[in-house]
Structure formats: C-alpha cells, structure tokens
Amino acid sequence: MTDGLWILLGGLAVVAAFVFWHAGRVKRRRRKLRAMRLDARQRELVIERFPIWEEIPEEIRMETEGWMHVFLSEMSFEACGGLDEVTEEMRLAIAAPACLLIAKRPQDYYERLRSILVYPDAFTVKNEWGTEDVNLGESWGTGSVVLSWQSVKQGDLNPEDGLNVVLHEFAHQIDQEDGAGDGVPELEETEDYGRWSRAFLPAYDAFCERVNAGKRSVLDDYGAENPAEFFAVATETFFERSKGLKREEPEIYAELVRFYGMDPGTW
C-alpha cells in the first residue's frame, strides 16, 4: 500500500471520527434541551397566540415544549421586509405549531431547515415565469421557511378555520425531508406507502373534481393545486377542523392519525 493511500485512509478515518463525535454531541445537547419546559410567561404567550394549546393533551404539550427548546436554539430567525425584529412572542408563536407536528415524530425534526424569514405582512416573490406573486408563506427545500407575521397571527388566533400558515409550511418541510415535495412524506415501513396512496390519491382526485365544480368542502380549495399542497392543507385541517375532516375524509384522517401519532378529534 502506497504512502498516499495510507494518508487518504487516515484522513477519511479522521473525518469519520469527527462526524461521529459531532453527531453524538448534537444528540446529547438536544436531549438536554428536550428535557426543558416553557416557563409560565412563555406558556401565556403561546396560549395567547395559539389557543388550541390548552386543548392538547399534557403529554403531547410536554413533548412539544421540549422540541420547541431545540427549535429555538438551532434556528435562525431573520426579520425581513421592514420588520424591526423577530420578537420572543413571534418565535414562540411559530415554534409551537411547528413543533407540534413533530412532537410524536422526532425522526421528522427539521434537519434541513436553518432559517425562518419573517415578513410583517404578505410578501412578493417572482414565480417561474418571472412575474410577481403575493405570498403569505413559503417552504424552501434549501433550508428556509418564509412567513408573514400577520398571517401567522390570523392563522393561530382562529383555530377553527382550517387555515394556519405555520402548520401548512412546516408540513411542506416534513414532505420535503426525503428530497421531494410531492405530498408523500417519508413513512415508517414500505407497506405504509401503499396504504397512503390508496387513501390520498383517490381523495385528491375527487377533491379536485369538487373544486372544479365549485363545491365546498372542509378542505381549503388551495389543496387542489397539486398533491403537495393537498397534504399541507390536509394537515392544517387535521389540527384545526379535525371532526369535519374525519367525517368527510375518514381514510385521510386515519392516515394522518398514524403519521402524526395523535388524534386531535379526541381533544
């Protein structure tokens, strides 16, 4: 074996050892953070901005609070579009619904996500054709979520309208974890994909037909844009209008109960 090859192998061993050490360090730090809980003042802020918090079972709230500490420690919050700063109230109002989604699915923690960009109100972005669209939120597979604070406030404060921009955009993040935002998040077992498809594909097709016919349902019409938006809209509805979703789309509801590990219809 040549000296160059020994050097290469030695370098690879050092890199592997560093990666292993770093992963262990992150795991230990997150374990400590997950053991922490919100203080009374922070809980008041969360309840004020995310009223369904009081309905959530205590076990799930405690899991969510632990992940909120990880989330707030690791994510960069950036004020954009003239917003003076991202306050603690804003960070908590975003972290609570975002971490509720993963409270029973720690494997879905937002590993790709690095920054939360917060605008004071709706913001404009250029679409693929070069024209400007007005948006309330976006999820980027490159590591950012973009939110309108006004929309965050409106979505959190009305827990029965089925519209919550944080739940929506972070559902996209979960969907994008496997590298494809296609409405099929990474599932536990191979056979889960067949059951998911049997529930979601016919429901999506039927939903699009209803929207095209001008018929209303418990799901917001925006879900007809594509399967990824259908999953995100279904997630919003699952948490905010659970009984209506269970009544109209029982197969989808059952899949989301399995996926998120909780049943909001019993809260």
C-alpha positions in Angstrom: 0.0 0.0 0.0 1.4 3.3 -1.0 2.1 6.2 1.4 -0.5 8.3 -0.5 -3.2 5.7 0.1 -2.3 5.5 3.8 -2.7 9.2 4.1 -6.0 9.1 2.3 -7.3 6.4 4.6 -6.0 8.2 7.6 -7.8 11.4 6.5 -11.1 9.5 6.0 -10.8 8.0 9.4 -10.3 11.4 11.0 -13.3 12.8 9.1 -15.5 9.8 10.1 -14.4 10.1 13.8 -15.3 13.8 13.7 -18.7 13.2 12.2 -19.4 10.5 14.8 -18.3 12.8 17.6 -20.3 15.7 16.3 -23.5 13.6 15.9 -23.1 12.4 19.4 -22.6 15.9 20.7 -25.7 17.2 18.9 -27.7 14.2 20.3 -26.6 14.9 23.9 -27.3 18.6 23.6 -30.8 18.0 22.1 -31.6 15.5 24.9 -30.8 18.2 27.5 -32.9 20.8 25.6 -35.8 18.4 25.2 -35.9 17.9 29.0 -36.6 21.7 29.4 -40.1 23.2 29.6 -41.5 26.6 28.9 -41.9 29.0 31.9 -45.2 30.4 32.9 -44.8 33.6 31.0 -43.8 31.8 27.8 -46.8 29.5 28.1 -49.1 32.5 28.4 -47.6 33.9 25.2 -48.1 30.6 23.4 -51.7 30.3 24.7 -52.4 33.9 23.6 -51.1 33.3 20.1 -52.0 29.6 19.7 -55.3 29.0 21.6 -55.6 25.3 20.8 -52.6 24.8 23.0 -54.9 24.4 26.0 -56.8 21.6 24.3 -53.7 19.5 23.5 -53.2 16.6 25.9 -50.5 17.3 28.5 -48.1 14.5 27.3 -48.1 16.0 23.8 -47.7 19.5 25.1 -44.6 18.5 27.1 -43.1 16.7 24.1 -43.8 19.8 22.0 -42.2 22.2 24.6 -39.1 20.1 24.6 -38.8 20.3 20.8 -39.5 24.0 21.0 -36.3 24.5 23.0 -34.3 22.6 20.4 -36.0 24.5 17.6 -35.5 27.9 19.2 -31.8 27.1 20.0 -30.9 25.9 16.5 -33.0 28.0 14.1 -32.0 31.4 12.9 -34.9 33.9 12.8 -34.5 36.8 10.4 -36.6 40.0 10.2 -37.3 40.9 6.6 -39.3 43.4 4.6 -39.1 46.3 7.1 -39.9 44.2 10.2 -37.9 45.7 13.0 -37.1 42.4 14.8 -38.4 38.9 15.4 -39.5 39.1 19.0 -39.8 36.3 21.5 -43.6 36.3 21.0 -43.1 35.7 17.3 -40.6 32.9 17.8 -42.9 31.1 20.2 -45.9 31.6 18.0 -44.0 30.0 15.2 -42.3 27.3 17.2 -45.4 25.9 18.9 -47.3 24.7 15.8 -44.1 23.8 14.0 -43.0 21.5 16.9 -46.5 20.1 17.5 -46.1 18.4 14.1 -43.1 16.5 15.2 -43.9 16.0 18.9 -44.6 12.3 18.3 -42.3 12.0 15.3 -38.8 13.0 16.4 -37.3 11.4 13.3 -39.0 14.2 11.4 -37.2 17.0 13.1 -36.4 19.7 10.6 -32.7 18.7 9.9 -32.5 20.6 6.6 -34.0 23.8 8.0 -31.7 26.5 9.1 -33.6 29.8 8.9 -37.1 31.3 9.4 -37.6 34.5 7.4 -40.4 36.7 8.8 -42.1 39.5 6.9 -44.5 41.9 8.6 -47.3 41.1 6.0 -47.8 39.4 2.7 -44.6 39.5 0.5 -43.9 39.3 -3.2 -41.8 36.7 -5.0 -41.1 36.1 -8.6 -42.6 32.9 -10.0 -41.0 30.6 -12.7 -42.4 32.9 -15.4 -40.7 36.0 -13.9 -43.9 37.7 -12.7 -44.5 38.6 -9.1 -46.8 36.6 -6.8 -48.1 37.7 -3.4 -47.5 35.1 -0.8 -48.3 34.5 2.9 -45.7 31.7 3.4 -43.2 29.6 1.6 -41.2 26.4 2.3 -37.9 26.1 0.6 -36.1 22.7 0.3 -32.8 24.6 0.5 -33.2 25.3 4.3 -35.6 28.2 4.8 -39.3 28.8 5.7 -40.7 32.3 4.8 -43.7 33.5 6.8 -45.9 36.6 7.0 -46.3 37.6 10.7 -49.8 39.0 10.0 -50.8 35.6 8.6 -49.2 33.7 11.5 -51.3 35.8 13.9 -54.5 35.3 11.9 -54.0 31.6 11.5 -53.1 30.9 15.1 -55.9 33.0 16.6 -58.7 31.3 14.6 -58.3 27.7 15.5 -61.4 26.6 13.7 -61.0 28.0 10.2 -58.7 25.2 9.0 -56.1 27.8 7.9 -52.7 28.0 9.7 -49.7 29.2 7.7 -47.2 27.7 10.1 -48.8 24.2 10.1 -49.1 24.5 6.3 -45.5 25.5 5.6 -43.9 23.1 8.1 -46.0 20.3 6.7 -44.2 21.1 3.4 -40.9 20.9 5.3 -41.7 17.4 6.5 -42.8 16.5 3.0 -39.5 17.8 1.6 -37.3 15.9 4.0 -36.9 13.0 1.6 -35.8 15.4 -1.1 -39.2 15.5 -3.0 -42.1 17.8 -2.1 -44.7 15.5 -3.6 -47.3 15.1 -0.9 -45.8 11.8 0.2 -43.6 12.3 3.3 -41.1 9.7 4.4 -43.1 6.9 6.0 -42.0 4.2 8.5 -42.5 1.0 6.6 -42.5 0.1 2.9 -46.1 -1.1 3.1 -47.2 2.2 4.6 -46.7 3.8 1.1 -49.4 1.6 -0.4 -51.9 2.4 2.3 -51.1 6.1 2.0 -51.6 6.1 -1.8 -54.9 4.2 -1.5 -56.1 6.9 0.9 -54.7 10.1 -0.7 -54.7 9.6 -4.4 -58.5 8.9 -4.9 -59.3 11.6 -2.3 -57.1 14.1 -4.1 -58.8 13.4 -7.5 -62.3 13.6 -6.0 -61.3 16.8 -4.2 -60.1 18.4 -7.5 -63.4 17.5 -9.2 -65.4 19.1 -6.4 -63.3 22.3 -6.5 -63.6 22.5 -10.3 -67.4 22.1 -9.9 -67.5 24.9 -7.4 -68.4 22.7 -4.5 -67.1 23.5 -1.0 -65.6 21.0 1.5 -63.9 21.1 4.8 -60.6 21.3 3.0 -59.5 24.7 1.5 -59.6 24.9 -2.3 -55.9 25.6 -2.4 -55.3 22.0 -1.8 -56.3 21.3 -5.4 -53.1 23.0 -6.7 -51.1 19.8 -6.5 -50.6 16.7 -4.2 -48.0 18.6 -2.0 -50.5 21.4 -1.3 -53.2 18.8 -0.7 -51.1 17.2 2.0 -50.3 20.6 3.6 -53.9 21.7 3.5 -55.0 18.3 4.9 -52.5 18.8 7.8 -53.9 22.3 8.6 -57.4 20.8 8.6 -56.4 17.8 10.6 -55.4 20.0 13.6 -58.0 22.8 13.2 -61.1 21.1 11.9 -60.4 17.5 12.9 -64.0 16.4 13.3 -65.0 17.8 9.9 -62.1 16.1 8.2 -62.8 12.8 9.9 -66.4 13.0 8.7 -65.6 13.9 5.1 -62.3 12.1 4.5 -62.1 9.3 7.0 -59.3 7.5 5.1 -57.1 10.6 5.0 -57.9 11.3 8.7 -56.8 7.7 9.7 -53.5 8.1 7.8 -52.7 11.4 9.5 -53.5 10.0 12.9 -51.0 7.2 12.2 -48.5 9.7 10.7 -48.5 12.4 13.4 -49.1 9.9 16.2 -52.0 11.9 17.7 -55.8 12.3 17.2 -57.0 15.9 17.5 -60.6 14.8 17.2 -60.4 13.5 20.8 -59.1 16.7 22.2 
